[in-house]
């Protein structure tokens, strides 16, 4: 029998889950590819879902997390803003500490079994 604590971490704004592991991963993939479409494809997500997630994130914060430059001769791109980078960093840092806490508490549980 293995006892362990688990949990998922989300940032809520006004009681609504706004930032979680999936959206942070989407932001990171946009950073890598410079494209919402490519990021969505890599995550096996529809472009529409990705676009809605980004639109929701941008509307929840005072500053946008992603700036989209529409196509043209060279095509468009998507750029993570400084605020977006800050959200990614804060979430990843807190998520790492959260996972470490769960692991530590799970180790304490081993004494019970």
Phi and psi restraints in degrees (value plus and minus 20) as a CYANA .aco file:
   2 UNK   PHI    -133.5   -93.5
   2 UNK   PSI     100.7   140.7
   3 UNK   PHI    -121.6   -81.6
   3 UNK   PSI     112.7   152.7
   4 UNK   PHI    -177.8  -137.8
   4 UNK   PSI     131.6   171.6
   5 UNK   PHI    -107.3   -67.3
   5 UNK   PSI     121.3   161.3
   6 UNK   PHI    -155.0  -115.0
   6 UNK   PSI     146.5   186.5
   7 UNK   PHI     157.3   197.3
   7 UNK   PSI     141.2   181.2
   8 UNK   PHI    -138.7   -98.7
   8 UNK   PSI     123.7   163.7
   9 UNK   PHI    -128.4   -88.4
   9 UNK   PSI     111.7   151.7
  10 UNK   PHI    -157.2  -117.2
  10 UNK   PSI     127.5   167.5
  11 UNK   PHI    -116.7   -76.7
  11 UNK   PSI     103.4   143.4
  12 UNK   PHI    -123.1   -83.1
  12 UNK   PSI     122.5   162.5
  13 UNK   PHI    -141.9  -101.9
  13 UNK   PSI     100.1   140.1
  14 UNK   PHI      32.1    72.1
  14 UNK   PSI      22.9    62.9
  15 UNK   PHI      59.5    99.5
  15 UNK   PSI     -15.5    24.5
  16 UNK   PHI    -132.7   -92.7
  16 UNK   PSI     107.9   147.9
  17 UNK   PHI     -81.4   -41.4
  17 UNK   PSI      99.8   139.8
  18 UNK   PHI    -135.4   -95.4
  18 UNK   PSI     -65.6   -25.6
  19 UNK   PHI    -141.9  -101.9
  19 UNK   PSI     108.7   148.7
  20 UNK   PHI    -166.0  -126.0
  20 UNK   PSI    -196.3  -156.3
  21 UNK   PHI     -76.1   -36.1
  21 UNK   PSI     -60.5   -20.5
  22 UNK   PHI     -86.5   -46.5
  22 UNK   PSI     -63.9   -23.9
  23 UNK   PHI     -90.4   -50.4
  23 UNK   PSI     -54.5   -14.5
  24 UNK   PHI     -87.1   -47.1
  24 UNK   PSI     -60.6   -20.6
  25 UNK   PHI     -81.2   -41.2
  25 UNK   PSI     -61.0   -21.0
  26 UNK   PHI     -80.6   -40.6
  26 UNK   PSI     -65.6   -25.6
  27 UNK   PHI     -79.7   -39.7
  27 UNK   PSI     -62.7   -22.7
  28 UNK   PHI     -84.6   -44.6
  28 UNK   PSI     -57.6   -17.6
  29 UNK   PHI     -92.8   -52.8
  29 UNK   PSI     -52.9   -12.9
  30 UNK   PHI     -84.7   -44.7
  30 UNK   PSI     -60.3   -20.3
  31 UNK   PHI     -77.8   -37.8
  31 UNK   PSI     -64.4   -24.4
  32 UNK   PHI     -88.9   -48.9
  32 UNK   PSI     -67.0   -27.0
  33 UNK   PHI    -112.8   -72.8
  33 UNK   PSI     -41.1    -1.1
  34 UNK   PHI      48.2    88.2
  34 UNK   PSI       1.6    41.6
  35 UNK   PHI    -170.4  -130.4
  35 UNK   PSI     110.6   150.6
  36 UNK   PHI     -89.0   -49.0
  36 UNK   PSI     -60.7   -20.7
  37 UNK   PHI     -80.7   -40.7
  37 UNK   PSI     -67.4   -27.4
  38 UNK   PHI     -86.7   -46.7
  38 UNK   PSI     -59.0   -19.0
  39 UNK   PHI     -82.4   -42.4
  39 UNK   PSI     -64.3   -24.3
  40 UNK   PHI     -82.7   -42.7
  40 UNK   PSI     -64.3   -24.3
  41 UNK   PHI     -79.5   -39.5
  41 UNK   PSI     -63.6   -23.6
  42 UNK   PHI     -84.6   -44.6
  42 UNK   PSI     -47.0    -7.0
  43 UNK   PHI    -115.9   -75.9
  43 UNK   PSI     -14.4    25.6
  44 UNK   PHI      35.4    75.4
  44 UNK   PSI      24.5    64.5
  45 UNK   PHI    -141.3  -101.3
  45 UNK   PSI     127.5   167.5
  46 UNK   PHI     -91.2   -51.2
  46 UNK   PSI     133.6   173.6
  47 UNK   PHI     -79.6   -39.6
  47 UNK   PSI     -59.6   -19.6
  48 UNK   PHI     -80.9   -40.9
  48 UNK   PSI     -64.5   -24.5
  49 UNK   PHI     -81.1   -41.1
  49 UNK   PSI     -65.2   -25.2
  50 UNK   PHI     -83.0   -43.0
  50 UNK   PSI     -65.2   -25.2
  51 UNK   PHI     -81.5   -41.5
  51 UNK   PSI     -62.9   -22.9
  52 UNK   PHI     -84.5   -44.5
  52 UNK   PSI     -59.2   -19.2
  53 UNK   PHI     -83.1   -43.1
  53 UNK   PSI     -64.9   -24.9
  54 UNK   PHI     -86.1   -46.1
  54 UNK   PSI     -62.9   -22.9
  55 UNK   PHI     -81.0   -41.0
  55 UNK   PSI     -62.8   -22.8
  56 UNK   PHI     -82.1   -42.1
  56 UNK   PSI     -67.4   -27.4
  57 UNK   PHI     -78.7   -38.7
  57 UNK   PSI     -67.2   -27.2
  58 UNK   PHI     -81.5   -41.5
  58 UNK   PSI     -54.0   -14.0
  59 UNK   PHI     -99.6   -59.6
  59 UNK   PSI     -39.3     0.7
  60 UNK   PHI    -105.2   -65.2
  60 UNK   PSI     -43.6    -3.6
  61 UNK   PHI    -124.3   -84.3
  61 UNK   PSI     136.7   176.7
  62 UNK   PHI     -87.2   -47.2
  62 UNK   PSI     -47.7    -7.7
  63 UNK   PHI    -141.6  -101.6
  63 UNK   PSI     128.6   168.6
  64 UNK   PHI     -87.1   -47.1
  64 UNK   PSI     129.1   169.1
  65 UNK   PHI    -112.8   -72.8
  65 UNK   PSI     -46.1    -6.1
  66 UNK   PHI    -153.5  -113.5
  66 UNK   PSI     113.5   153.5
  67 UNK   PHI    -130.7   -90.7
  67 UNK   PSI     108.7   148.7
  68 UNK   PHI    -127.8   -87.8
  68 UNK   PSI     106.7   146.7
  69 UNK   PHI    -124.8   -84.8
  69 UNK   PSI      94.1   134.1
  70 UNK   PHI     -82.5   -42.5
  70 UNK   PSI     141.2   181.2
  71 UNK   PHI     -75.2   -35.2
  71 UNK   PSI    -189.6  -149.6
  72 UNK   PHI     140.0   180.0
  72 UNK   PSI    -175.1  -135.1
  73 UNK   PHI     -78.4   -38.4
  73 UNK   PSI     -63.4   -23.4
  74 UNK   PHI    -113.8   -73.8
  74 UNK   PSI     -18.3    21.7
  75 UNK   PHI      65.5   105.5
  75 UNK   PSI     149.6   189.6
  76 UNK   PHI    -115.3   -75.3
  76 UNK   PSI     159.5   199.5
  77 UNK   PHI    -174.7  -134.7
  77 UNK   PSI     148.7   188.7
  78 UNK   PHI    -148.0  -108.0
  78 UNK   PSI     116.6   156.6
  79 UNK   PHI    -147.5  -107.5
  79 UNK   PSI     113.7   153.7
  80 UNK   PHI     -98.4   -58.4
  80 UNK   PSI     108.8   148.8
  81 UNK   PHI    -100.8   -60.8
  81 UNK   PSI     153.5   193.5
  82 UNK   PHI     -79.7   -39.7
  82 UNK   PSI     -58.7   -18.7
  83 UNK   PHI     -85.0   -45.0
  83 UNK   PSI     -60.2   -20.2
  84 UNK   PHI     -82.1   -42.1
  84 UNK   PSI     -62.6   -22.6
  85 UNK   PHI     -82.6   -42.6
  85 UNK   PSI     -59.1   -19.1
  86 UNK   PHI     -85.0   -45.0
  86 UNK   PSI     -62.2   -22.2
  87 UNK   PHI     -83.9   -43.9
  87 UNK   PSI     -64.0   -24.0
  88 UNK   PHI     -79.1   -39.1
  88 UNK   PSI     -70.0   -30.0
  89 UNK   PHI     -81.6   -41.6
  89 UNK   PSI     -67.6   -27.6
  90 UNK   PHI     -82.3   -42.3
  90 UNK   PSI     -64.2   -24.2
  91 UNK   PHI     -84.7   -44.7
  91 UNK   PSI     -66.8   -26.8
  92 UNK   PHI     -82.9   -42.9
  92 UNK   PSI     -60.7   -20.7
  93 UNK   PHI     -83.8   -43.8
  93 UNK   PSI     -69.1   -29.1
  94 UNK   PHI     -86.7   -46.7
  94 UNK   PSI     -58.2   -18.2
  95 UNK   PHI     -81.8   -41.8
  95 UNK   PSI     -60.7   -20.7
  96 UNK   PHI     -83.7   -43.7
  96 UNK   PSI     -63.0   -23.0
  97 UNK   PHI     -86.5   -46.5
  97 UNK   PSI     -56.4   -16.4
  98 UNK   PHI     -83.5   -43.5
  98 UNK   PSI     -66.1   -26.1
  99 UNK   PHI     -83.2   -43.2
  99 UNK   PSI     -60.7   -20.7
 100 UNK   PHI     -83.9   -43.9
 100 UNK   PSI     -60.4   -20.4
 101 UNK   PHI     -82.4   -42.4
 101 UNK   PSI     -65.5   -25.5
 102 UNK   PHI     -81.2   -41.2
 102 UNK   PSI     -60.8   -20.8
 103 UNK   PHI     -84.0   -44.0
 103 UNK   PSI     -64.8   -24.8
 104 UNK   PHI     -80.3   -40.3
 104 UNK   PSI     -65.1   -25.1
 105 UNK   PHI     -88.7   -48.7
 105 UNK   PSI     -53.7   -13.7
 106 UNK   PHI     -86.2   -46.2
 106 UNK   PSI     -56.3   -16.3
 107 UNK   PHI     -81.9   -41.9
 107 UNK   PSI     -57.7   -17.7
 108 UNK   PHI     -84.9   -44.9
 108 UNK   PSI     -52.7   -12.7
 109 UNK   PHI     -86.4   -46.4
 109 UNK   PSI     -48.2    -8.2
 110 UNK   PHI     -78.5   -38.5
 110 UNK   PSI     -46.6    -6.6
 111 UNK   PHI     -89.0   -49.0
 111 UNK   PSI     -41.7    -1.7
 112 UNK   PHI    -102.0   -62.0
 112 UNK   PSI     -45.6    -5.6
